């Protein structure tokens, strides 16, 4: 906290952005957000946000990992560096948990948000639990017979 208070004196905007990011990341050590969304939430312009992020990155407050080729959305990591896997097919990967912060302004379907039908429910299974089928279920898959290969089943007459 002492370092953070010194950051607040030397660069108040960077300290405010740091506080904003940590308040949004919950129990995760990372926040995924676009720079435009962070700037809007921080109440500053995009260039001011970029300068604040640069101060935080250079001071080893955060690690920034770009998501996608454009770099407009990034993962901002706090406290621990991201662990990278060994080379696989010439590519190194990193997998970590993060809170994701979205703005409806950046969504192509922003006028439809909240009006979409609910998603299909996927049941939760916890370690040691097994699925018990209930309800009518789906009809069994069927395929019509091939020409000339119709079943010749015996019939009983009454």
ZIVEN-V571636 format. One record per helix or strand of 3 or more residues. SS is the DSSP state (H for helix, E for strand). FROM is the first residue (numbers start at 1). TO is the last residue. If there is no record, write none. Layout:
BEGIN
ss=<SS,SS>
from=<FROM,FROM>
to=<TO,TO>
END
This chain:
BEGIN
ss=<H,H,E,H,H,E,E,H,H>
from=<2,12,30,35,46,62,73,104,110>
to=<10,24,34,42,58,67,78,106,112>
END
